[in-house]
Amino acid sequence: MRKRVYIAHTGGTIGMKRTRDGYKPERGYLQKLMRSIPELSHASMPSVTIHDYEPLLDSSNMTPVEWVRIAHDIAEHYAGYDGFVVLHGTDTMAYTASALPFMLHGLGKPVIITGSQIPLCEVRNDARENLITSLLLASEYDIPEVCLYFGGKLLRGCRATKVSADGFAAFDSPNFPPLGEVGIEIEVNRDLIRKAERKKQLEVREFSSPIVSALRLFPGISSELVRNVLRPPLQGLVLETYGVGNGPDQNRDFIAALSEATARGVVVVDCTQCLEGTVNLAEYAAGSALAKAGVVSGYDMTAEAALAKLHYLFSRGYGADRVKRELEKDLRGEVTLR
């Protein structure tokens, strides 16, 4: 019996149609394109059900509301399918891939997020391979995780980040090895796959609407700007710092702004601007000053994963102290703790 895969088509380049105004999504167009691909009807491929979202979105328009919608969509169809493929635009794909692991509690089936840089309607595209391989991964492999597949790499969703605006290898996982690589064979590294949670039923731990944000440091950043970002009702901030977590410690107003905010309960998590490496707030005085101001290390989390984790923890109703403690735990494979 053929396996069954549910495709949640949220939008993005992969299913877009060429128009006078450029590429645009159109309901039903992806299904038409897929019917013209003979490989998809091969006996080795799963039976698929495609759900077009309304509206179909360019991923630039994705918000946490859509993350919750996708999570519930998967949960509602969970019993009837062997795996799930989420078709998504690339611009914010890493955010969705980071958020879903925190919401899908008790996941025991593959959820593969993919898309393309060139639409399926074009003769030369990356969409066909990404789609076919994602369907095979979702149907034939025991991967009870939210993953991102793109350009020959299977990545843990909450470790992935977009590294190229126009290359086919658009995503990478700089601080964690790929879960699988695709060439002549599909090679999955089973030692890296997280074990399925013991919970028998999938539960959506829905995100509420916590007030969280992100700020990237730059030379000469004003303390007034920082204060404006940190003012109430902000609950949490991903602070993207230099190197191993450093900031301008000689700027007393900057440090004071952080200290004032953390003292009133704002959780500030320090993530490096570098693609590779980890935050170590004890290595330099410029980092230890942030720690003394109440900033918490994000270790090697991506900024996308840190933001999603803040959403999740505050949505659980945790206070600032509990959020800080949970940030320093590995909950979904999102961080390497040393």
C-alpha positions, -999 to +999 in steps of 0.1 A: +000+000+000+013+034-009+022+058+019+002+089+023+017+124+026-002+156+034+011+187+016+004+220+033+009+246+005+014+279+023+027+297-008+061+308-018+080+306-051+077+268-057+040+270-068+040+304-084+028+313-119+045+337-142+024+368-148+029+403-164+036+416-129+061+389-120+056+356-102+024+352-082+007+323-064-026+310-077-048+284-061-048+251-079-018+259-101+006+238-081-017+208-085-018+213-123+020+215-124+024+183-103+000+164-126+025+170-154+054+154-136+055+117-144+078+108-115+051+118-090+029+090-102+056+063-099+049+034-077+077+044-053+061+078-046+035+084-020-001+093-025-005+130-018-032+154-006-025+191-013-041+218+008-038+253-007-039+279+020-061+309+016-045+333+009-013+318-005+015+339+009+049+352-001+069+342+030+077+378+036+041+381+049+044+352+073+037+359+110+034+338+141-003+335+134+006+315+103+030+293+123+001+284+146-022+277+116+004+253+101+008+235+134-030+230+138-033+219+102-007+192+107-024+181+140-058+179+124-045+156+097-020+137+118-038+104+121-045+100+084-010+105+070+025+090+073+043+123+069+039+159+061+055+184+036+051+221+042+057+241+010+069+276+020+087+306+007+124+308+014+127+343+030+112+333+063+114+295+060+140+292+088+117+310+112+088+286+105+112+257+107+123+269+141+089+276+155+071+244+146+093+221+167+083+240+198+046+238+190+043+201+178+047+183+211+047+145+208+057+145+172+063+110+159+062+115+121+083+135+096+075+171+089+096+183+060+096+220+051+108+229+016+104+253-013+125+266-042+144+295-056+129+290-091+092+281-096+081+246-107+066+262-138+100+271-153+120+246-174+151+250-153+143+249-116+152+235-082+116+229-073+112+195-088+141+179-069+132+196-036+096+184-039+103+148-049+130+143-023+109+159+004+080+136-004+103+105-002+117+117+031+083+123+045+070+089+035+098+064+036+120+075+065+116+074+102+124+110+111+101+122+139+113+158+136+105+191+119+132+193+092+141+217+064+151+201+031+168+222+004+195+218-021+205+183-012+207+188+026+183+176+052+186+200+082+171+201+116+145+228+114+155+247+145+192+247+134+186+260+099+193+295+085+192+310+050+227+316+037+221+325+000+196+348-016+200+333-051+218+300-048+202+265-049+220+256-017+202+284+000+201+269+036+227+256+060+230+245+096+264+260+105+265+247+141+250+212+136+257+186+110+230+179+084+206+151+093+210+138+058+226+145+025+212+136-009+232+126-040+229+093-058+215+079-026+195+095+002+218+092+032+202+099+065+224+100+096+202+081+120+226+088+150+216+125+148+179+120+145+161+128+178+140+099+192+102+102+190+087+116+222+068+090+242+036+110+242+012+090+220-009+119+207+003+150+190-004+182+210-001+217+196+014+240+222+000+271+207+019+304+207+000+333+222+011+368+214+041+376+236+059+409+229+093+397+217+118+413+193+153+412+179+180+438+176+213+435+157+242+455+172+262+478+149+292+501+156+279+534+170+245+521+180+228+547+203+217+538+238+185+558+231+177+534+203+183+504+226+162+520+253+133+525+228+135+488+218+136+477+254+108+498+267+075+482+280+056+462+270+086+442+256+090+408+273+120+393+255+147+404+231+172+385+209+203+406+210+226+398+180+260+406+192+296+405+179+319+375+179+315+353+210+287+375+224+304+409+229+289+443+230+302+479+235+310+476+273+326+511+273+292+526+264+279+530+299+244+542+287+241+510+266+250+487+295+226+508+318+198+504+293+202+466+294+205+465+332+173+486+336+154+464+313+165+430+327+159+444+363+122+449+354+119+415+339+128+417+302+146+386+291+176+394+268+192+365+250+226+369+234+231+353+200+262+359+178+260+376+145+285+350+132+272+320+112+294+296+131+305+294+167+290+299+201+284+327+226+308+327+256+301+356+278+331+349+301+358+351+274+360+389+271+353+418+293+330+431+266+309+400+270+310+396+308+297+432+311+265+420+292+262+390+316+265+414+346+237+434+330+215+404+331+218+391+296+215+354+290+237+334+267+221+319+236+251+297+230+250+285+194+213+290+187+204+307+155+186+341+159+156+324+143+155+296+169+161+320+198+131+342+187+109+311+183+120+298+217+111+331+234+077+329+217+072+294+230+084+300+266+064+332+272+034+315+256+037+287+283+030+314+308+065+313+324+078+343+342+112+359+334+132+337+357+118+305+344+122+317+308+159+324+315+164+289+330+146+272+300+167+292+275+198+275+288+183+240+282+182+220+250+144+215+244+142+205+207+178+201+196+181+238+190+212+244+211+245+227+219+253+230+256+289+227+268 
